[in-house]
């Protein structure tokens, strides 16, 4: 039998440093997955609180947490959020 070496790829749709961060909450990680999946621009993100099973308070806490971790920056105007992913 041939000697085959398997290399584990450390890749994910969400940055692994965020996924493996023990200080980041599960809600922030789930919200980051949503933010990475949607097109850039203005979004009414409160529409996503129900599918994510989050309250508005939990949503805003997770959004602020992602901003503090340096994952995103955002501006809010009339309930719509202009989110930029920081590379």
C-alpha atoms as a printed R data frame, in Angstrom:
   type eleno elety resid chain resno       x      y      z
1  ATOM     1    CA   UNK     A     1   0.000  0.000  0.000
2  ATOM     2    CA   UNK     A     2   1.253  3.469 -0.820
3  ATOM     3    CA   UNK     A     3   2.164  5.821  1.935
4  ATOM     4    CA   UNK     A     4  -0.296  8.720  1.583
5  ATOM     5    CA   UNK     A     5   0.035 11.901  3.565
6  ATOM     6    CA   UNK     A     6  -3.109 13.852  4.238
7  ATOM     7    CA   UNK     A     7  -2.800 17.564  4.763
8  ATOM     8    CA   UNK     A     8  -5.440 19.243  6.811
9  ATOM     9    CA   UNK     A     9  -6.592 22.478  5.239
10 ATOM    10    CA   UNK     A    10  -7.328 25.241  7.647
11 ATOM    11    CA   UNK     A    11  -9.980 27.004  5.617
12 ATOM    12    CA   UNK     A    12 -13.499 28.159  6.323
13 ATOM    13    CA   UNK     A    13 -15.978 30.712  5.043
14 ATOM    14    CA   UNK     A    14 -15.469 32.581  8.302
15 ATOM    15    CA   UNK     A    15 -11.871 33.434  9.270
16 ATOM    16    CA   UNK     A    16 -10.463 30.690 11.466
17 ATOM    17    CA   UNK     A    17  -8.973 33.170 13.900
18 ATOM    18    CA   UNK     A    18 -12.542 34.232 14.686
19 ATOM    19    CA   UNK     A    19 -13.898 30.684 14.841
20 ATOM    20    CA   UNK     A    20 -11.108 29.536 17.141
21 ATOM    21    CA   UNK     A    21 -11.214 32.659 19.323
22 ATOM    22    CA   UNK     A    22 -12.383 31.500 22.770
23 ATOM    23    CA   UNK     A    23 -13.382 35.055 23.708
24 ATOM    24    CA   UNK     A    24 -15.784 35.503 20.773
25 ATOM    25    CA   UNK     A    25 -19.374 34.553 21.496
26 ATOM    26    CA   UNK     A    26 -21.299 32.016 19.460
27 ATOM    27    CA   UNK     A    27 -23.742 34.748 18.460
28 ATOM    28    CA   UNK     A    28 -20.918 36.894 17.054
29 ATOM    29    CA   UNK     A    29 -19.591 33.921 15.089
30 ATOM    30    CA   UNK     A    30 -23.054 33.182 13.653
31 ATOM    31    CA   UNK     A    31 -23.577 36.827 12.730
32 ATOM    32    CA   UNK     A    32 -20.140 36.927 11.084
33 ATOM    33    CA   UNK     A    33 -21.143 33.942  8.960
34 ATOM    34    CA   UNK     A    34 -24.219 35.831  7.800
35 ATOM    35    CA   UNK     A    35 -22.254 39.000  7.103
36 ATOM    36    CA   UNK     A    36 -19.679 37.105  5.046
37 ATOM    37    CA   UNK     A    37 -22.491 35.440  3.061
38 ATOM    38    CA   UNK     A    38 -24.431 38.557  2.040
39 ATOM    39    CA   UNK     A    39 -23.456 41.101 -0.589
40 ATOM    40    CA   UNK     A    40 -21.708 44.259  0.641
41 ATOM    41    CA   UNK     A    41 -23.771 47.394  1.005
42 ATOM    42    CA   UNK     A    42 -26.737 48.620  3.005
43 ATOM    43    CA   UNK     A    43 -28.869 45.973  4.685
44 ATOM    44    CA   UNK     A    44 -31.715 45.912  7.138
45 ATOM    45    CA   UNK     A    45 -29.982 43.359  9.351
46 ATOM    46    CA   UNK     A    46 -32.790 43.262 11.889
47 ATOM    47    CA   UNK     A    47 -34.672 41.051  9.413
48 ATOM    48    CA   UNK     A    48 -32.093 38.358 10.188
49 ATOM    49    CA   UNK     A    49 -32.711 38.267 13.932
50 ATOM    50    CA   UNK     A    50 -35.529 35.738 13.597
51 ATOM    51    CA   UNK     A    51 -33.672 33.164 11.431
52 ATOM    52    CA   UNK     A    52 -30.635 33.494 13.717
53 ATOM    53    CA   UNK     A    53 -32.895 33.108 16.769
54 ATOM    54    CA   UNK     A    54 -31.520 36.312 18.321
55 ATOM    55    CA   UNK     A    55 -33.173 39.104 20.193
56 ATOM    56    CA   UNK     A    56 -32.405 42.661 19.134
57 ATOM    57    CA   UNK     A    57 -30.223 43.116 22.218
58 ATOM    58    CA   UNK     A    58 -28.245 39.966 21.427
59 ATOM    59    CA   UNK     A    59 -27.925 41.059 17.814
60 ATOM    60    CA   UNK     A    60 -26.526 44.485 18.698
61 ATOM    61    CA   UNK     A    61 -24.194 42.946 21.278
62 ATOM    62    CA   UNK     A    62 -22.828 40.534 18.652
63 ATOM    63    CA   UNK     A    63 -22.499 43.334 16.097
64 ATOM    64    CA   UNK     A    64 -20.572 45.472 18.575
65 ATOM    65    CA   UNK     A    65 -18.403 42.492 19.490
66 ATOM    66    CA   UNK     A    66 -17.439 41.965 15.842
67 ATOM    67    CA   UNK     A    67 -16.549 45.642 15.593
68 ATOM    68    CA   UNK     A    68 -14.405 45.453 18.742
69 ATOM    69    CA   UNK     A    69 -12.632 42.346 17.404
70 ATOM    70    CA   UNK     A    70 -11.744 44.263 14.243
71 ATOM    71    CA   UNK     A    71 -13.749 41.976 11.939
72 ATOM    72    CA   UNK     A    72 -16.141 44.624 10.620
73 ATOM    73    CA   UNK     A    73 -16.825 48.328 10.630
74 ATOM    74    CA   UNK     A    74 -20.315 49.688 10.174
75 ATOM    75    CA   UNK     A    75 -22.410 52.814  9.935
76 ATOM    76    CA   UNK     A    76 -26.091 52.894 10.775
77 ATOM    77    CA   UNK     A    77 -28.657 55.132  9.113
78 ATOM    78    CA   UNK     A    78 -32.436 54.693  9.522
79 ATOM    79    CA   UNK     A    79 -32.140 51.069 10.611
80 ATOM    80    CA   UNK     A    80 -29.962 50.093  7.649
81 ATOM    81    CA   UNK     A    81 -26.365 49.109  8.226
82 ATOM    82    CA   UNK     A    82 -23.535 49.737  5.822
83 ATOM    83    CA   UNK     A    83 -21.089 46.998  6.807
84 ATOM    84    CA   UNK     A    84 -17.499 46.760  5.646
85 ATOM    85    CA   UNK     A    85 -15.486 43.616  6.293
86 ATOM    86    CA   UNK     A    86 -11.992 44.515  7.426
87 ATOM    87    CA   UNK     A    87  -9.456 42.313  5.626
